[in-house]
Amino acid sequence: MDSLTLVDTDIKSDPEHYHFEICLDKKGEYRWVLKSDNGNIIADSGKGYTTKQSCKNGIAILQTINRATSVTDTGKAN
């Protein structure tokens, strides 16, 4: 996924319209995606995890992040 998709509703105030999915990629690694009810991908893991538990741990970290989390603009292209 090259960029984040902007959505009309806030995930924090309306979480029931979003869900994480865990899947296996072609290499046999686990990845997560965050989807909205309409099927749009909001975010993805960007990397594969060797175990399902490590993938779930990555999701758990995201579930604890709040608006106070800082954003750094490096000015570099990805």
Backbone hydrogen bonds in HBPLUS format (Angstrom, degrees):
<---DONOR---> <-ACCEPTOR-->    atom                        ^
c    i                          cat <-CA-CA->   ^        H-A-AA   ^      H-
h    n   atom  resd res      DA  || num        DHA   H-A  angle D-A-AA Bond
n    s   type  num  typ     dist DA aas  dist angle  dist       angle   num
A0014-ASP N   A0010-ASP O   2.91 MM   4  5.85 133.3  2.13 150.4 163.9     1
A0017-HIS N   A0014-ASP O   3.37 MM   3  6.28 170.8  2.38 125.4 127.6     2
A0018-TYR N   A0015-PRO O   3.11 MM   3  5.58 157.3  2.16 124.8 124.0     3
A0037-ASP N   A0017-HIS O   2.82 MM  20  5.25 123.5  2.15 154.6 152.4     4
A0019-HIS N   A0035-LYS O   2.89 MM  16  5.48 151.7  1.97 151.7 160.3     5
A0035-LYS N   A0019-HIS O   2.84 MM  16  5.48 171.5  1.84 163.5 162.8     6
A0021-GLU N   A0033-VAL O   2.83 MM  12  5.33 151.0  1.91 152.6 161.9     7
A0033-VAL N   A0021-GLU O   2.93 MM  12  5.33 144.3  2.05 145.0 155.5     8
A0023-CYS N   A0031-ARG O   2.92 MM   8  5.51 158.9  1.97 155.5 162.3     9
A0031-ARG N   A0023-CYS O   2.88 MM   8  5.51 154.0  1.94 158.3 165.6    10
A0025-ASP N   A0029-GLU O   2.78 MM   4  5.45 156.5  1.84 154.1 162.1    11
A0028-GLY N   A0025-ASP O   2.98 MM   3  5.31 160.8  2.02 112.8 118.7    12
A0030-TYR N   A0049-TYR O   2.76 MM  19  4.88 158.6  1.81 152.2 149.5    13
A0049-TYR N   A0030-TYR O   2.72 MM  19  4.88 154.4  1.79 140.0 149.0    14
A0045-SER N   A0032-TRP O   2.94 MM  13  5.30 144.0  2.08 161.2 155.1    15
A0034-LEU N   A0043-ALA O   2.83 MM   9  5.19 169.0  1.84 150.1 151.3    16
A0042-ILE N   A0034-LEU O   2.70 MM   8  5.45 163.9  1.73 159.0 164.3    17
A0036-SER N   A0040-ASN O   2.98 MM   4  5.50 154.1  2.05 151.9 160.3    18
A0039-GLY N   A0036-SER O   2.88 MM   3  5.41 161.1  1.92 122.7 125.6    19
A0055-CYS N   A0051-THR O   3.24 MM   4  6.53 149.6  2.34 142.5 150.7    20
A0056-LYS N   A0052-LYS O   2.90 MM   4  6.24 155.8  1.95 151.0 157.8    21
A0057-ASN N   A0053-GLN O   2.85 MM   4  6.14 144.5  1.98 144.2 154.6    22
A0058-GLY N   A0054-SER O   3.09 MM   4  6.35 146.8  2.21 138.9 146.5    23
A0059-ILE N   A0055-CYS O   3.13 MM   4  6.52 151.0  2.22 146.0 153.7    24
A0060-ALA N   A0056-LYS O   2.91 MM   4  6.19 156.5  1.97 146.6 153.2    25
A0061-ILE N   A0057-ASN O   3.06 MM   4  6.35 148.2  2.17 145.4 152.6    26
A0062-LEU N   A0058-GLY O   3.29 MM   4  6.61 159.6  2.33 143.7 148.2    27
A0063-GLN N   A0059-ILE O   2.96 MM   4  6.27 148.7  2.06 150.6 160.4    28
A0064-THR N   A0061-ILE O   3.10 MM   3  5.43 154.1  2.17 107.1 115.1    29
A0065-ILE N   A0062-LEU O   3.19 MM   3  5.33 152.6  2.27 105.1 112.9    30
A0069-THR N   A0066-ASN O   3.01 MM   3  5.76 168.4  2.03 124.0 127.8    31
